[in-house]
């Protein structure tokens, strides 16, 4: 598998995680009990971290061979 293919896989997995994140956010808004809201918020936070890492990894894979060495490491990930 080439780096561009791996990057596409990360991007598609990110889309799935974002879908699940929206589902959990909706469930949290409709949850009545504070305990349920708290647990959903914890899951949401975990998913947000995973989404950010996937985006960063996809970006690094997409730009691995760009000129400038590790300059992409400090650029903002979209």
C-alpha positions as CSV (number, residue, x, y, z in Angstrom):
1,X,0.0,0.0,0.0
2,X,1.4,3.4,-0.9
3,X,1.3,6.5,1.3
4,X,-1.4,8.2,-0.7
5,X,-3.6,5.1,-0.4
6,X,-3.0,5.0,3.4
7,X,-3.9,8.7,3.6
8,X,-7.2,8.0,1.8
9,X,-7.9,5.2,4.3
10,X,-7.2,7.6,7.2
11,X,-9.5,10.2,5.6
12,X,-12.4,7.7,5.1
13,X,-12.0,6.4,8.7
14,X,-12.1,10.0,9.9
15,X,-15.4,10.5,8.1
16,X,-16.8,7.5,9.9
17,X,-15.6,8.7,13.3
18,X,-17.1,12.2,12.6
19,X,-20.4,10.5,11.8
20,X,-20.3,8.7,15.1
21,X,-19.3,11.9,16.9
22,X,-22.5,13.6,15.5
23,X,-24.6,10.7,16.7
24,X,-23.1,10.9,20.2
25,X,-23.6,14.7,20.3
26,X,-27.3,14.2,19.4
27,X,-27.7,11.5,22.0
28,X,-26.0,13.8,24.6
29,X,-28.4,16.6,23.8
30,X,-31.4,14.3,24.3
31,X,-30.1,12.5,27.4
32,X,-32.0,13.4,30.5
33,X,-29.7,12.1,33.2
34,X,-26.5,13.9,34.2
35,X,-24.6,10.6,34.5
36,X,-25.5,9.6,30.9
37,X,-24.5,13.1,29.6
38,X,-21.2,12.8,31.4
39,X,-20.4,9.4,29.9
40,X,-21.4,10.5,26.5
41,X,-19.2,13.6,26.8
42,X,-16.3,11.3,27.8
43,X,-16.8,9.2,24.7
44,X,-17.1,12.4,22.6
45,X,-13.8,13.7,23.9
46,X,-12.1,10.4,23.1
47,X,-13.5,10.5,19.5
48,X,-12.4,14.1,19.0
49,X,-8.9,13.1,19.9
50,X,-9.0,10.2,17.5
51,X,-10.3,12.4,14.7
52,X,-7.5,14.9,15.3
53,X,-4.9,12.2,15.2
54,X,-6.3,10.7,12.0
55,X,-6.4,14.0,10.3
56,X,-2.8,14.7,11.3
57,X,-1.6,11.3,10.2
58,X,-3.4,11.6,6.8
59,X,-1.8,15.0,6.3
60,X,1.7,13.8,7.1
61,X,1.2,10.8,4.8
62,X,0.0,13.1,2.0
63,X,2.9,15.4,2.3
64,X,5.7,12.9,3.3
65,X,7.7,13.5,0.2
66,X,7.2,17.3,-0.1
67,X,10.3,19.4,-0.2
68,X,11.5,20.9,3.1
69,X,11.9,17.9,5.3
70,X,9.8,18.1,8.4
71,X,8.4,21.5,7.8
72,X,4.9,20.0,7.5
73,X,5.0,18.8,11.1
74,X,4.1,22.3,12.4
75,X,1.6,23.2,9.8
76,X,-2.1,23.4,10.6
77,X,-4.0,20.2,9.7
78,X,-7.3,20.7,7.8
